[in-house]
Amino acid sequence: MTDKDKKIIADAKKNGTPIFVLTAKDSMSIRTMYNYMFHCEDNGCDAEHINGVNKRIKEFAAWKGQNPDKVHTPD
Protein backbone atom coordinates (compact mmCIF):
# COMPACT_ATOMS: atom_id res chain seq x y z
CA MET A 1 0.00 0.00 0.00
CA THR A 2 1.39 3.38 -0.97
CA ASP A 3 1.42 6.50 1.17
CA LYS A 4 -1.15 7.96 -1.21
CA ASP A 5 -3.40 4.92 -0.62
CA LYS A 6 -3.06 5.36 3.14
CA LYS A 7 -3.99 9.04 2.87
CA ILE A 8 -7.05 8.28 0.74
CA ILE A 9 -8.24 5.69 3.28
CA ALA A 10 -7.57 7.97 6.25
CA ASP A 11 -9.37 10.89 4.58
CA ALA A 12 -12.33 8.67 3.70
CA LYS A 13 -12.61 7.44 7.29
CA LYS A 14 -12.34 10.99 8.64
CA ASN A 15 -14.97 12.37 6.26
CA GLY A 16 -17.29 9.36 6.18
CA THR A 17 -16.71 8.88 2.46
CA PRO A 18 -17.45 5.36 1.18
CA ILE A 19 -14.52 3.52 -0.41
CA PHE A 20 -14.24 0.36 -2.50
CA VAL A 21 -11.26 -1.95 -2.05
CA LEU A 22 -9.94 -4.69 -4.33
CA THR A 23 -7.21 -7.18 -3.49
CA ALA A 24 -5.11 -9.34 -5.76
CA LYS A 25 -6.89 -12.38 -4.26
CA ASP A 26 -10.06 -11.35 -6.14
CA SER A 27 -10.11 -13.20 -9.47
CA MET A 28 -11.88 -10.24 -11.10
CA SER A 29 -9.68 -7.46 -9.76
CA ILE A 30 -7.39 -7.00 -12.77
CA ARG A 31 -10.26 -6.88 -15.24
CA THR A 32 -12.02 -4.36 -13.00
CA MET A 33 -8.92 -2.17 -12.77
CA TYR A 34 -8.42 -2.26 -16.57
CA ASN A 35 -12.02 -1.13 -16.99
CA TYR A 36 -11.42 1.71 -14.53
CA MET A 37 -8.19 2.69 -16.30
CA PHE A 38 -9.94 2.84 -19.68
CA HIS A 39 -12.63 5.10 -18.17
CA CYS A 40 -9.88 7.31 -16.74
CA GLU A 41 -8.30 7.61 -20.18
CA ASP A 42 -11.65 8.36 -21.85
CA ASN A 43 -12.43 11.04 -19.28
CA GLY A 44 -9.10 12.85 -19.44
CA CYS A 45 -7.51 11.87 -16.14
CA ASP A 46 -3.89 12.94 -15.90
CA ALA A 47 -1.13 10.60 -17.01
CA GLU A 48 0.25 10.24 -13.47
CA HIS A 49 -3.03 8.74 -12.25
CA ILE A 50 -3.37 6.44 -15.25
CA ASN A 51 0.24 5.29 -14.89
CA GLY A 52 -0.39 4.61 -11.20
CA VAL A 53 -3.38 2.42 -12.02
CA ASN A 54 -1.37 0.58 -14.67
CA LYS A 55 1.47 0.03 -12.20
CA ARG A 56 -0.96 -1.45 -9.67
CA ILE A 57 -2.39 -3.75 -12.36
CA LYS A 58 1.12 -5.07 -13.00
CA GLU A 59 1.68 -5.59 -9.26
CA PHE A 60 -1.59 -7.53 -8.99
CA ALA A 61 -0.68 -9.67 -12.02
CA ALA A 62 2.76 -10.47 -10.60
CA TRP A 63 1.27 -11.41 -7.23
CA LYS A 64 -1.38 -13.59 -8.87
CA GLY A 65 1.29 -15.33 -10.94
CA GLN A 66 3.22 -16.17 -7.79
CA ASN A 67 0.15 -17.12 -5.71
CA PRO A 68 -2.38 -18.84 -8.01
CA ASP A 69 -3.65 -20.98 -5.13
CA LYS A 70 -4.75 -17.84 -3.24
CA VAL A 71 -6.80 -16.32 -6.08
CA HIS A 72 -10.56 -16.95 -5.95
CA THR A 73 -13.99 -15.61 -6.79
CA PRO A 74 -15.24 -13.55 -3.85
CA ASP A 75 -17.92 -15.11 -1.69
Biopython code that builds the backbone (N, CA, C, O; Angstrom):
import numpy as np
from Bio.PDB.StructureBuilder import StructureBuilder

atoms = [
    (1, "MET", "N", (0.847, -1.163, 0.000)),
    (1, "MET", "CA", (0.000, 0.000, 0.000)),
    (1, "MET", "C", (0.903, 1.240, 0.000)),
    (1, "MET", "O", (1.855, 1.335, 0.775)),
    (2, "THR", "N", (0.587, 2.166, -0.869)),
    (2, "THR", "CA", (1.392, 3.379, -0.973)),
    (2, "THR", "C", (0.954, 4.404, 0.075)),
    (2, "THR", "O", (-0.106, 4.279, 0.689)),
    (3, "ASP", "N", (1.788, 5.405, 0.258)),
    (3, "ASP", "CA", (1.422, 6.497, 1.173)),
    (3, "ASP", "C", (0.166, 7.203, 0.676)),
    (3, "ASP", "O", (-0.675, 7.618, 1.473)),
    (4, "LYS", "N", (0.043, 7.338, -0.636)),
    (4, "LYS", "CA", (-1.155, 7.963, -1.208)),
    (4, "LYS", "C", (-2.399, 7.131, -0.874)),
    (4, "LYS", "O", (-3.443, 7.685, -0.531)),
    (5, "ASP", "N", (-2.285, 5.804, -0.975)),
    (5, "ASP", "CA", (-3.401, 4.920, -0.623)),
    (5, "ASP", "C", (-3.800, 5.123, 0.833)),
    (5, "ASP", "O", (-4.983, 5.233, 1.154)),
    (6, "LYS", "N", (-2.799, 5.171, 1.710)),
    (6, "LYS", "CA", (-3.064, 5.360, 3.141)),
    (6, "LYS", "C", (-3.765, 6.684, 3.402)),
    (6, "LYS", "O", (-4.664, 6.755, 4.240)),
    (7, "LYS", "N", (-3.361, 7.736, 2.690)),
    (7, "LYS", "CA", (-3.987, 9.042, 2.866)),
    (7, "LYS", "C", (-5.435, 9.016, 2.393)),
    (7, "LYS", "O", (-6.318, 9.566, 3.052)),
    (8, "ILE", "N", (-5.678, 8.380, 1.258)),
    (8, "ILE", "CA", (-7.048, 8.280, 0.739)),
    (8, "ILE", "C", (-7.938, 7.560, 1.745)),
    (8, "ILE", "O", (-9.054, 8.006, 2.013)),
    (9, "ILE", "N", (-7.458, 6.457, 2.302)),
    (9, "ILE", "CA", (-8.240, 5.691, 3.278)),
    (9, "ILE", "C", (-8.469, 6.502, 4.541)),
    (9, "ILE", "O", (-9.582, 6.529, 5.065)),
    (10, "ALA", "N", (-7.431, 7.161, 5.036)),
    (10, "ALA", "CA", (-7.568, 7.972, 6.247)),
    (10, "ALA", "C", (-8.550, 9.115, 6.025)),
    (10, "ALA", "O", (-9.390, 9.386, 6.883)),
    (11, "ASP", "N", (-8.451, 9.788, 4.881)),
    (11, "ASP", "CA", (-9.372, 10.893, 4.583)),
    (11, "ASP", "C", (-10.809, 10.391, 4.462)),
    (11, "ASP", "O", (-11.739, 11.053, 4.925)),
    (12, "ALA", "N", (-10.993, 9.234, 3.846)),
    (12, "ALA", "CA", (-12.329, 8.674, 3.700)),
    (12, "ALA", "C", (-12.936, 8.346, 5.068)),
    (12, "ALA", "O", (-14.107, 8.626, 5.321)),
    (13, "LYS", "N", (-12.128, 7.753, 5.939)),
    (13, "LYS", "CA", (-12.605, 7.440, 7.289)),
    (13, "LYS", "C", (-12.977, 8.713, 8.039)),
    (13, "LYS", "O", (-14.017, 8.778, 8.694)),
    (14, "LYS", "N", (-12.119, 9.721, 7.936)),
    (14, "LYS", "CA", (-12.336, 10.986, 8.639)),
    (14, "LYS", "C", (-13.604, 11.684, 8.158)),
    (14, "LYS", "O", (-14.354, 12.242, 8.959)),
    (15, "ASN", "N", (-13.840, 11.651, 6.854)),
    (15, "ASN", "CA", (-14.966, 12.370, 6.259)),
    (15, "ASN", "C", (-16.220, 11.530, 6.058)),
    (15, "ASN", "O", (-17.252, 12.045, 5.628)),
    (16, "GLY", "N", (-16.135, 10.236, 6.369)),
    (16, "GLY", "CA", (-17.289, 9.360, 6.177)),
    (16, "GLY", "C", (-17.580, 9.067, 4.714)),
    (16, "GLY", "O", (-18.718, 8.778, 4.344)),
    (17, "THR", "N", (-16.548, 9.145, 3.888)),
    (17, "THR", "CA", (-16.707, 8.883, 2.458)),
    (17, "THR", "C", (-16.584, 7.387, 2.195)),
    (17, "THR", "O", (-15.608, 6.770, 2.621)),
    (18, "PRO", "N", (-17.559, 6.787, 1.498)),
    (18, "PRO", "CA", (-17.450, 5.360, 1.178)),
    (18, "PRO", "C", (-16.234, 5.100, 0.277)),
    (18, "PRO", "O", (-15.878, 5.934, -0.556)),
    (19, "ILE", "N", (-15.618, 3.954, 0.454)),
    (19, "ILE", "CA", (-14.518, 3.522, -0.413)),
    (19, "ILE", "C", (-14.803, 2.101, -0.881)),
    (19, "ILE", "O", (-15.637, 1.399, -0.309)),
    (20, "PHE", "N", (-14.103, 1.694, -1.920)),
    (20, "PHE", "CA", (-14.243, 0.359, -2.497)),
    (20, "PHE", "C", (-12.851, -0.209, -2.637)),
    (20, "PHE", "O", (-11.990, 0.414, -3.258)),
    (21, "VAL", "N", (-12.610, -1.380, -2.072)),
    (21, "VAL", "CA", (-11.264, -1.955, -2.048)),
    (21, "VAL", "C", (-11.234, -3.265, -2.825)),
    (21, "VAL", "O", (-12.123, -4.105, -2.688)),
    (22, "LEU", "N", (-10.196, -3.424, -3.642)),
    (22, "LEU", "CA", (-9.937, -4.687, -4.335)),
    (22, "LEU", "C", (-8.607, -5.231, -3.845)),
    (22, "LEU", "O", (-7.698, -4.466, -3.521)),
    (23, "THR", "N", (-8.493, -6.541, -3.791)),
    (23, "THR", "CA", (-7.213, -7.178, -3.494)),
    (23, "THR", "C", (-6.846, -8.093, -4.655)),
    (23, "THR", "O", (-7.688, -8.459, -5.474)),
    (24, "ALA", "N", (-5.577, -8.449, -4.702)),
    (24, "ALA", "CA", (-5.114, -9.342, -5.764)),
    (24, "ALA", "C", (-5.709, -10.739, -5.626)),
    (24, "ALA", "O", (-5.672, -11.518, -6.579)),
    (25, "LYS", "N", (-6.255, -11.070, -4.459)),
    (25, "LYS", "CA", (-6.892, -12.377, -4.265)),
    (25, "LYS", "C", (-8.180, -12.501, -5.071)),
    (25, "LYS", "O", (-8.611, -13.610, -5.386)),
    (26, "ASP", "N", (-8.795, -11.372, -5.405)),
    (26, "ASP", "CA", (-10.061, -11.355, -6.143)),
    (26, "ASP", "C", (-9.780, -11.690, -7.609)),
    (26, "ASP", "O", (-9.024, -10.982, -8.274)),
    (27, "SER", "N", (-10.376, -12.746, -8.101)),
    (27, "SER", "CA", (-10.114, -13.199, -9.470)),
    (27, "SER", "C", (-10.554, -12.184, -10.523)),
    (27, "SER", "O", (-10.129, -12.271, -11.675)),
    (28, "MET", "N", (-11.385, -11.238, -10.150)),
    (28, "MET", "CA", (-11.882, -10.242, -11.105)),
    (28, "MET", "C", (-11.222, -8.879, -10.948)),
    (28, "MET", "O", (-11.603, -7.930, -11.632)),
    (29, "SER", "N", (-10.253, -8.768, -10.070)),
    (29, "SER", "CA", (-9.682, -7.457, -9.764)),
    (29, "SER", "C", (-8.948, -6.827, -10.946)),
    (29, "SER", "O", (-9.120, -5.634, -11.199)),
    (30, "ILE", "N", (-8.151, -7.576, -11.661)),
    (30, "ILE", "CA", (-7.393, -6.996, -12.768)),
    (30, "ILE", "C", (-8.327, -6.510, -13.865)),
    (30, "ILE", "O", (-8.149, -5.409, -14.386)),
    (31, "ARG", "N", (-9.299, -7.301, -14.215)),
    (31, "ARG", "CA", (-10.262, -6.883, -15.243)),
    (31, "ARG", "C", (-10.986, -5.606, -14.808)),
    (31, "ARG", "O", (-11.216, -4.707, -15.617)),
    (32, "THR", "N", (-11.335, -5.539, -13.540)),
    (32, "THR", "CA", (-12.015, -4.361, -13.004)),
    (32, "THR", "C", (-11.112, -3.133, -13.077)),
    (32, "THR", "O", (-11.566, -2.048, -13.442)),
    (33, "MET", "N", (-9.840, -3.300, -12.733)),
    (33, "MET", "CA", (-8.916, -2.167, -12.774)),
    (33, "MET", "C", (-8.650, -1.704, -14.208)),
    (33, "MET", "O", (-8.517, -0.506, -14.457)),
    (34, "TYR", "N", (-8.573, -2.653, -15.160)),
    (34, "TYR", "CA", (-8.424, -2.261, -16.568)),
    (34, "TYR", "C", (-9.629, -1.429, -17.002)),
    (34, "TYR", "O", (-9.470, -0.401, -17.659)),
    (35, "ASN", "N", (-10.811, -1.863, -16.642)),
    (35, "ASN", "CA", (-12.019, -1.125, -16.994)),
    (35, "ASN", "C", (-11.957, 0.288, -16.425)),
    (35, "ASN", "O", (-12.267, 1.255, -17.121)),
    (36, "TYR", "N", (-11.559, 0.406, -15.169)),
    (36, "TYR", "CA", (-11.417, 1.714, -14.525)),
    (36, "TYR", "C", (-10.382, 2.560, -15.270)),
    (36, "TYR", "O", (-10.612, 3.741, -15.528)),
    (37, "MET", "N", (-9.245, 1.955, -15.614)),
    (37, "MET", "CA", (-8.194, 2.695, -16.299)),
    (37, "MET", "C", (-8.680, 3.215, -17.652)),
    (37, "MET", "O", (-8.378, 4.350, -18.023)),
    (38, "PHE", "N", (-9.423, 2.400, -18.384)),
    (38, "PHE", "CA", (-9.944, 2.842, -19.679)),
    (38, "PHE", "C", (-10.913, 4.010, -19.498)),
    (38, "PHE", "O", (-10.913, 4.942, -20.303)),
    (39, "HIS", "N", (-11.734, 3.970, -18.453)),
    (39, "HIS", "CA", (-12.634, 5.095, -18.172)),
    (39, "HIS", "C", (-11.831, 6.344, -17.817)),
    (39, "HIS", "O", (-12.195, 7.450, -18.218)),
    (40, "CYS", "N", (-10.753, 6.177, -17.075)),
    (40, "CYS", "CA", (-9.879, 7.313, -16.739)),
    (40, "CYS", "C", (-9.320, 7.940, -18.013)),
    (40, "CYS", "O", (-9.319, 9.162, -18.161)),
    (41, "GLU", "N", (-8.850, 7.104, -18.924)),
    (41, "GLU", "CA", (-8.301, 7.607, -20.183)),
    (41, "GLU", "C", (-9.370, 8.343, -20.984)),
    (41, "GLU", "O", (-9.121, 9.431, -21.502)),
    (42, "ASP", "N", (-10.559, 7.751, -21.087)),
    (42, "ASP", "CA", (-11.651, 8.355, -21.853)),
    (42, "ASP", "C", (-12.123, 9.676, -21.258)),
    (42, "ASP", "O", (-12.653, 10.529, -21.970)),
    (43, "ASN", "N", (-11.931, 9.844, -19.962)),
    (43, "ASN", "CA", (-12.429, 11.043, -19.285)),
    (43, "ASN", "C", (-11.334, 12.061, -18.979)),
    (43, "ASN", "O", (-11.565, 13.024, -18.249)),
    (44, "GLY", "N", (-10.144, 11.848, -19.534)),
    (44, "GLY", "CA", (-9.101, 12.851, -19.443)),
    (44, "GLY", "C", (-8.357, 12.943, -18.128)),
    (44, "GLY", "O", (-7.819, 14.000, -17.800)),
    (45, "CYS", "N", (-8.312, 11.856, -17.366)),
    (45, "CYS", "CA", (-7.505, 11.870, -16.144)),
    (45, "CYS", "C", (-6.040, 12.104, -16.516)),
    (45, "CYS", "O", (-5.613, 11.787, -17.626)),
    (46, "ASP", "N", (-5.288, 12.656, -15.587)),
    (46, "ASP", "CA", (-3.889, 12.938, -15.904)),
    (46, "ASP", "C", (-3.079, 11.651, -16.010)),
    (46, "ASP", "O", (-3.446, 10.608, -15.470)),
    (47, "ALA", "N", (-1.969, 11.766, -16.725)),
    (47, "ALA", "CA", (-1.129, 10.600, -17.008)),
    (47, "ALA", "C", (-0.580, 9.969, -15.734)),
    (47, "ALA", "O", (-0.424, 8.749, -15.669)),
    (48, "GLU", "N", (-0.284, 10.778, -14.722)),
    (48, "GLU", "CA", (0.253, 10.236, -13.473)),
    (48, "GLU", "C", (-0.741, 9.265, -12.830)),
    (48, "GLU", "O", (-0.347, 8.207, -12.339)),
    (49, "HIS", "N", (-2.017, 9.622, -12.831)),
    (49, "HIS", "CA", (-3.034, 8.742, -12.249)),
    (49, "HIS", "C", (-3.155, 7.454, -13.067)),
    (49, "HIS", "O", (-3.176, 6.355, -12.513)),
    (50, "ILE", "N", (-3.233, 7.605, -14.377)),
    (50, "ILE", "CA", (-3.372, 6.438, -15.254)),
    (50, "ILE", "C", (-2.156, 5.522, -15.119)),
    (50, "ILE", "O", (-2.303, 4.301, -15.060)),
    (51, "ASN", "N", (-0.970, 6.098, -15.070)),
    (51, "ASN", "CA", (0.242, 5.292, -14.890)),
    (51, "ASN", "C", (0.236, 4.581, -13.537)),
    (51, "ASN", "O", (0.698, 3.445, -13.431)),
    (52, "GLY", "N", (-0.283, 5.240, -12.513)),
    (52, "GLY", "CA", (-0.387, 4.611, -11.196)),
    (52, "GLY", "C", (-1.313, 3.412, -11.214)),
    (52, "GLY", "O", (-1.009, 2.380, -10.616)),
    (53, "VAL", "N", (-2.448, 3.540, -11.901)),
    (53, "VAL", "CA", (-3.381, 2.417, -12.018)),
    (53, "VAL", "C", (-2.724, 1.281, -12.787)),
    (53, "VAL", "O", (-2.826, 0.120, -12.391)),
    (54, "ASN", "N", (-2.052, 1.608, -13.877)),
    (54, "ASN", "CA", (-1.375, 0.576, -14.671)),
    (54, "ASN", "C", (-0.288, -0.124, -13.858)),
    (54, "ASN", "O", (-0.124, -1.340, -13.955)),
    (55, "LYS", "N", (0.450, 0.637, -13.061)),
    (55, "LYS", "CA", (1.471, 0.032, -12.200)),
    (55, "LYS", "C", (0.838, -0.937, -11.210)),
    (55, "LYS", "O", (1.373, -2.022, -10.981)),
    (56, "ARG", "N", (-0.285, -0.563, -10.624)),
    (56, "ARG", "CA", (-0.960, -1.447, -9.670)),
    (56, "ARG", "C", (-1.474, -2.703, -10.364)),
    (56, "ARG", "O", (-1.429, -3.788, -9.783)),
    (57, "ILE", "N", (-1.958, -2.576, -11.592)),
    (57, "ILE", "CA", (-2.392, -3.750, -12.357)),
    (57, "ILE", "C", (-1.231, -4.726, -12.511)),
    (57, "ILE", "O", (-1.403, -5.933, -12.339)),
    (58, "LYS", "N", (-0.060, -4.209, -12.833)),
    (58, "LYS", "CA", (1.115, -5.067, -13.004)),
    (58, "LYS", "C", (1.500, -5.739, -11.685)),
    (58, "LYS", "O", (1.892, -6.905, -11.674)),
    (59, "GLU", "N", (1.389, -5.003, -10.571)),
    (59, "GLU", "CA", (1.678, -5.586, -9.258)),
    (59, "GLU", "C", (0.700, -6.713, -8.941)),
    (59, "GLU", "O", (1.102, -7.765, -8.444)),
    (60, "PHE", "N", (-0.581, -6.496, -9.229)),
    (60, "PHE", "CA", (-1.589, -7.532, -8.993)),
    (60, "PHE", "C", (-1.281, -8.757, -9.841)),
    (60, "PHE", "O", (-1.337, -9.882, -9.346)),
    (61, "ALA", "N", (-0.957, -8.550, -11.119)),
    (61, "ALA", "CA", (-0.676, -9.667, -12.021)),
    (61, "ALA", "C", (0.537, -10.469, -11.547)),
    (61, "ALA", "O", (0.525, -11.699, -11.585)),
    (62, "ALA", "N", (1.574, -9.776, -11.106)),
    (62, "ALA", "CA", (2.763, -10.473, -10.600)),
    (62, "ALA", "C", (2.413, -11.292, -9.368)),
    (62, "ALA", "O", (2.828, -12.444, -9.251)),
    (63, "TRP", "N", (1.649, -10.706, -8.445)),
    (63, "TRP", "CA", (1.268, -11.413, -7.226)),
    (63, "TRP", "C", (0.426, -12.636, -7.567)),
    (63, "TRP", "O", (0.642, -13.718, -7.021)),
    (64, "LYS", "N", (-0.535, -12.458, -8.474)),
    (64, "LYS", "CA", (-1.384, -13.590, -8.866)),
    (64, "LYS", "C", (-0.559, -14.706, -9.506)),
    (64, "LYS", "O", (-0.819, -15.886, -9.268)),
    (65, "GLY", "N", (0.430, -14.338, -10.313)),
    (65, "GLY", "CA", (1.288, -15.332, -10.937)),
    (65, "GLY", "C", (2.083, -16.141, -9.925)),
    (65, "GLY", "O", (2.360, -17.321, -10.139)),
    (66, "GLN", "N", (2.448, -15.500, -8.823)),
    (66, "GLN", "CA", (3.224, -16.169, -7.786)),
    (66, "GLN", "C", (2.345, -16.888, -6.759)),
    (66, "GLN", "O", (2.841, -17.715, -5.993)),
    (67, "ASN", "N", (1.053, -16.581, -6.739)),
    (67, "ASN", "CA", (0.145, -17.121, -5.715)),
    (67, "ASN", "C", (-1.173, -17.623, -6.314)),
    (67, "ASN", "O", (-2.238, -17.268, -5.809)),
    (68, "PRO", "N", (-1.132, -18.427, -7.362)),
    (68, "PRO", "CA", (-2.377, -18.838, -8.013)),
    (68, "PRO", "C", (-3.330, -19.580, -7.079)),
    (68, "PRO", "O", (-4.543, -19.552, -7.289)),
    (69, "ASP", "N", (-2.807, -20.231, -6.065)),
    (69, "ASP", "CA", (-3.650, -20.981, -5.129)),
    (69, "ASP", "C", (-4.434, -20.061, -4.189)),
    (69, "ASP", "O", (-5.362, -20.511, -3.517)),
    (70, "LYS", "N", (-4.068, -18.781, -4.139)),
    (70, "LYS", "CA", (-4.749, -17.839, -3.241)),
    (70, "LYS", "C", (-5.790, -16.980, -3.964)),
    (70, "LYS", "O", (-6.508, -16.208, -3.328)),
    (71, "VAL", "N", (-5.873, -17.112, -5.288)),
    (71, "VAL", "CA", (-6.803, -16.319, -6.082)),
    (71, "VAL", "C", (-8.146, -17.050, -6.159)),
    (71, "VAL", "O", (-8.195, -18.251, -6.424)),
    (72, "HIS", "N", (-9.231, -16.309, -5.923)),
    (72, "HIS", "CA", (-10.559, -16.953, -5.952)),
    (72, "HIS", "C", (-11.640, -15.934, -6.288)),
    (72, "HIS", "O", (-11.411, -14.725, -6.265)),
    (73, "THR", "N", (-12.806, -16.446, -6.596)),
    (73, "THR", "CA", (-13.988, -15.614, -6.786)),
    (73, "THR", "C", (-14.496, -15.248, -5.405)),
    (73, "THR", "O", (-14.641, -16.116, -4.544)),
    (74, "PRO", "N", (-14.769, -13.958, -5.185)),
    (74, "PRO", "CA", (-15.238, -13.553, -3.846)),
    (74, "PRO", "C", (-16.532, -14.266, -3.452)),
    (74, "PRO", "O", (-17.362, -14.597, -4.299)),
    (75, "ASP", "N", (-16.683, -14.495, -2.138)),
    (75, "ASP", "CA", (-17.919, -15.114, -1.692)),
    (75, "ASP", "C", (-18.834, -14.084, -1.093)),
    (75, "ASP", "O", (-19.936, -14.416, -0.656)),
]
sb = StructureBuilder()
sb.init_structure("model")
sb.init_model(0)
sb.init_chain("A")
sb.init_seg("    ")
for serial, (resi, resn, name, xyz) in enumerate(atoms, 1):
    if name == "N":
        sb.init_residue(resn, " ", resi, " ")
    sb.init_atom(name, np.array(xyz, "f"), 0.0, 1.0, " ", f" {name:<3s}", serial, name[0])
structure = sb.get_structure()
